[in-house]
Amino acid sequence: MADSLARLSSMIESARDLTIEAALSARSRLVDTPTALRPKEISRLLNSRIERENINGIKYVISLISRGEDGLEYFADVVKNITSPDLKVKILVLIYVSKYAESDPNTALLSINSIQKLLGDKHAYIRSSAIKTMAGIRIPSILPILQICIKKSVTDRSPLVRASTAIAIGKVFDMHSPKKEVIAVLWKLLSDSDPQVVSASLKVYYKLKDQLSQKKKWEPIHGNFRRLCNIVEYLDEWSQTVLIEIMTEYSRFFLPKPKLAPSEGSQEIIDLPNNYKDIPFSSYEVRLDKDLELFLNSLRPLVYSSSETVILAIAKALIFLSPPLMYTEFKINQALINLINYSSNNQILYFSLHIIKSMAALDPVSFSRFYKKFYLFPNDDKSIIRLKLDILSLIWRDQNAPEIWEELKYYALSSNNFDISSEAVVTIGKFTTLSPAWTETVMKWSLKNIRNTGGVTQKEILNIVKFIIQKKSKQSTKEEEESIRKTIHTLYLFLTDPAMDFESDAKAGIIWIIGEFTHFVDNLVARAVLRKLIRNFAFEKEEARYALLVLSVKCLTYEITKYRSQHEYDDELLMNHLKENDLYKFYKHILHLANYDPSYDIRDRARLFHVLLNTGSKQFELASLFIQAPKLLPDLDSTFKKFDRSVGSMNIILSTFLTVPEWTDERLIPPDTVRKPVPVSSNSIGGNLASLSSASVSNVPRFRPEANLRSQNNTGSRSSYKLQSLDEFFGTSEQEESSTDASAEREQSESESSEEESEHESDSSDDSFRD
C-alpha cells in the first residue's frame, strides 16, 4: 500500500513539473519574440488547442491593456475562447469583451450566443459577468435578447447575479428608451430580500429616476419605504448615500413637516419654518410623523460610518428635515468635526466645512465648543481659510471669544500669507457685533496697527474703522460723537505723517472717512487735509485724486449749508462769502486740475460737480442731497463679502448637492397607506421564488458576499460522490430541470399578480395626491 502511494505521488510531481515547464516555455517564447512579431505569437497562443497556451495568450492581452496599450487587434482571437472550459479564461474574455464591445460591435455580436449560454454556468461569478457583458454590448438589435436574459437572471438564486442584473438594466436605459418590462424588473429587484441586490438596484434607480415621470418615479419607494429604512445599515456605503438622498427628497414630497411645541408655557404648536431663525421658542419639543421619525432614527447608527459621503448625506438630511435642536442629539456635529480632522481629500474637506457653516448659522452652540478645530494651518488653501474663518465668526460666544480673538490677532499681524492676514482682519471686524465693549476693543486695535500693516491687510483694517464710525454715527450720543472726533483726528495724523507710506486705496479710504464725517469736526480736519495734500495733487494716484476731488466738494457743500442756516439766502451774498473762503479756493483749484486729469472718470465727475455747484440754488440743493446724504449702515456680510464666494466647479456641485424640493402642502400629501409594505422577493437555495411581507422584515442579517458566493459554488462538493451511469445522469438532470422550470414559472406568475395588485393600489393613491 505504501509503495502504491509513493508511486502515485511521484507521478503527480512529474506531471506538475511538466505543466510548469510548458507554461514557462510559452512565456519565454513571448519574452524572446521581437516586438514586431509578438502579435503573431499572441494570436498563435489564443488559437492554440492547448489550454495552457490559451491562458497565457489572454493574460498577455490583458496585461497589454493594463499598461495602456490597444488590444483591439486581438478581438476575434480572444472572443473565440469564450467557450473555453477554463474558469479563468472565461472571466478574462468577458472582461475583454466588456471593454471593446463598443469599438467593434459587429465582432462582439458574434459572441452573443456564447455569452448567453454562460447565463446557465454553474459559477455565479460567470453568470453575473455574462449578464453585465451582454448589457455592455451597446447594439440596439440585441435588446430583445437582453430583455429575455434580464428576466431570466432576475430569478437567479445568487444575489451576485441579481445585483448584476440591476446594473444591466441601467445600461439598457443608457442605450434605449425605457421599456415597461425592464422598469418592472428593476422595481422587483428593489423589493429583493438580499441587501447586495437592493444596493445595486438603488444605484441604478437613483441614476434613472429623473428620466421617469413624477408618477412613476416614486412607485417603488412607496411600498418599500419602511423596509429600506430598516435595512439601510446593511447596504454598502455608496448605496447608503444614495438611499439617504432619495429618502430626503421623498420626505419633502410625501411626509408632513415636523411640528414644534414649546417646552414650557403656551400650548402653541407650529410647523417647522423654512427659515429656522424664525423659530419663536428658545426651547421646544419636536413632534415627527412616524415615517419621518423612522427614517431619521435609521440614520443614528450611520453617524459612526467611516464613509465621508454617508456623513455628508446624513448632515444634509438633518438640515432639511429636522430643526437645529436635533443636530447635537444625533451627534452629527461630532461626526463632521472628525471628518475635517482626518480627511485628506480637499474636496471632502471643502464640502464638510460648507455643511458645518450652514449648520452653525442655524445653531452656533452645536459647534462652539469645537472652535479650536477651525484654527488655520499653513497649508490651507484660500477657500479653506475663508470657510474656517467664516465658521469662527459664527460660533464665537462670550466663553470662547477671548481665545478666538487672540488667535485672529496672531493671524492678522504675524502670518506671511496675505490671504490669511487679510481674511483674519475681516473676521475681526465681526467682533463688533458682540457688544459695545468689543466694538471699542476692535477700534483701538485697528488704530494701533494701521502703522504696522500694509497692502490688503491695511485696507481691510481701514474698512473696519469705517464700519465702526458709520455704526457710531447712527447712535448720536455725546460719547460716540467724541469718539468719532478722536478717530478722525488720529486718521489725519496718520495721513500727514511723512513716515507713513499708504497705498492709494488706503489713502483714498482715509480721505473718504474724513470727508464723510467732516460735520463732526466742523470742517477743520478736512480743511487741513486739503491744504496739506493739494500741493501734490498731480502726483497722487488716481484713487487718491478722485478722493480729494470728492472731499473738496463735501467741504464746500457743508460750508454753503452752514452759511444758509445762519443767513438769509441770496446768491450774490453767498458768492461774495465764498470768494473769501479758502475751501472754495481749494475746490476751484482742484476742479481746474481735474478738468485736465488723464483719467476719464475724474474729468467726467469734475464736470458733474461743476454743473451742480455753479448753476443756482435749485441745483445746489440737488448737489447737497447727492453729496451729503447719510449712508445706510452696510450689512456685515456684504461689507466683508463673506458668504458669496465661488470656487469654480466645486461651488456648482455644492449648490446642486444642497438643493432640495419645497415641502408639499399637507392638504396635498397622500395618506400613509400609500406606504403599505409590498411583498419582498426572496430566492431560496434551490432557486424557487417565494414571497414575504416587507412588514416582517425588520432585522436583516448582515450580508457577506464572499461567504455566500463560496457556499453557492461549493454546495455540490459537500455531498458524497457517487458513480452514475449516463442514463441515470441525464435522466436526473432532465427531471430536475423540468421540476425547477415548472415551479419557477408558477411562482413567477404568482409574484407578478401580487405586483399588479400593489401597483394598482399605488397608482390610485398617487392619482389622488396629484388631483
C-alpha positions, 0 to 999 in steps of 0.5 A: 500500500505504501509503495502504491502511494509513493508511486502515485505521488511521484507521478503527480510531481512529474506531471506538475513539473511538466505543466510548469515547464510548458507554461514557462516555455510559452512565456519565454517564447513571448519574452524572446519574440521581437516586438514586431512579431509578438502579435503573431505569437499572441494570436498563435497562443489564443488559437492554440488547442492547448489550454495552457497556451490559451491562458497565457495568450489572454493574460498577455492581452490583458496585461497589454491593456493594463499598461495602456496599450490597444488590444483591439487587434486581438478581438476575434482571437480572444472572443473565440475562447469564450467557450473555453472550459477554463474558469479563468479564461472565461472571466478574462474574455468577458472582461475583454469583451466588456471593454471593446464591445463598443469599438467593434460591435459587429465582432462582439455580436458574434459572441452573443450566443456564447455569452448567453449560454454562460447565463446557465454556468454553474459559477455565479461569478460567470453568470453575473459577468455574462449578464453585465457583458451582454448589457455592455454590448451597446447594439440596439438589435440585441435588446430583445435578447437582453430583455429575455436574459434580464428576466431570466437572471432576475430569478437567479438564486445568487444575489451576485447575479441579481445585483448584476442584473440591476446594473444591466438594466441601467445600461439598457436605459443608457442605450434605449428608451425605457421599456415597461418590462425592464422598469418592472424588473428593476422595481422587483429587484428593489423589493429583493430580500438580499441587501447586495441586490437592493444596493445595486438596484438603488444605484441604478434607480437613483441614476434613472429616476429623473428620466421617469415621470413624477408618477412613476418615479416614486412607485417603488419607494412607496411600498418599500419605504419602511423596509429600506429604512430598516435595512439601510445599515446593511447596504454598502456605503455608496448605496447608503448615500444614495438611499439617504438622498432619495429618502430626503427628497421623498420626505419633502414630497410625501411626509408632513413637516415636523411640528414644534411645541414649546417646552414650557408655557403656551400650548402653541404648536407650529410647523417647522419654518423654512427659515429656522431663525424664525423659530419663536421658542428658545426651547421646544419639543419636536413632534415627527410623523412616524415615517419621518421619525423612522427614517431619521432614527435609521440614520443614528447608527450611520453617524459612526460610518467611516464613509465621508459621503454617508456623513455628508448625506446624513448632515444634509438630511438633518438640515432639511428635515429636522430643526437645529435642536436635533443636530447635537442629539444625533451627534452629527456635529461630532461626526463632521468635526472628525471628518475635517480632522482626518480627511485628506481629500480637499474636496471632502474637506471643502464640502464638510466645512460648507455643511458645518457653516450652514449648520452653525448659522442655524445653531452656533452652540452645536459647534462652539465648543469645537472652535479650536478645530477651525484654527488655520494651518499653513497649508490651507488653501484660500477657500479653506481659510475663508470657510474656517474663518467664516465658521469662527465668526459664527460660533464665537460666544462670550466663553470662547471669544477671548481665545478666538480673538487672540488667535485672529490677532496672531493671524492678522499681524504675524502670518506671511500669507496675505490671504490669511492676514487679510481674511483674519482682519475681516473676521475681526471686524465681526467682533463688533457685533458682540457688544459695545465693549468689543466694538471699542476693543476692535477700534483701538486695535485697528488704530494701533496697527494701521502703522504696522500693516500694509497692502490688503491687510491695511485696507481691510483694517481701514474698512473696519474703522469705517464700519465702526464710525458709520455704526457710531454715527447712527447712535448720536450720543455725546460719547460716540460723537467724541469718539468719532472726533478722536478717530478722525483726528488720529486718521489725519495724523496718520495721513500727514505723517511723512513716515507713513507710506499708504497705498492709494486705496488706503489713502483714498479710504482715509480721505473718504472717512474724513470727508464723510464725517467732516460735520463732526469736526466742523470742517477743520480736519478736512480743511487741513487735509486739503491744504496739506495734500493739494500741493501734490495733487498731480502726483497722487494716484488716481484713487487718491485724486478722485478722493480729494476731488470728492472731499473738496466738494463735501467741504464746500457743500457743508460750508454753503449749508452752514452759511444758509442756516445762519443767513438769509439766502441770496446768491450774490451774498453767498458768492461774495462769502465764498470768494473769501473762503479758502475751501472754495479756493481749494475746490476751484483749484482742484476742479481746474486740475481735474478738468485736465486729469488723464483719467476719464472718470475724474474729468467726467465727475469734475464736470458733474460737480461743476454743473451742480455747484455753479448753476443756482440754488435749485441745483445746489440743493440737488448737489447737497442731497447727492453729496451729503446724504447719510449712508445706510449702515452696510450689512456685515456680510456684504461689507466683508463679502463673506458668504458669496464666494465661488470656487469654480466647479466645486461651488456648482456641485455644492449648490446642486448637492444642497438643493432640495424640493419645497415641502408639499402642502399637507392638504396635498400629501397622500395618506400613509397607506400609500406606504403599505409594505409590498411583498419582498422577493426572496430566492431560496437555495434551490432557486424557487421564488417565494414571497414575504411581507416587507412588514416582517422584515425588520432585522436583516442579517448582515450580508457577506458576499464572499461567504455566500458566493463560496457556499453557492459554488461549493454546495455540490462538493459537500455531498458524497460522490457517487458513480452514475451511469449516463442514463441515470445522469441525464435522466436526473438532470432532465427531471430536475430541470423540468421540476425547477422550470415548472415551479419557477414559472408558477411562482413567477406568475404568482409574484407578478399578480401580487405586483399588479395588485400593489401597483394598482393600489399605488397608482390610485393613491398617487392619482389622488395626491396629484388631483 
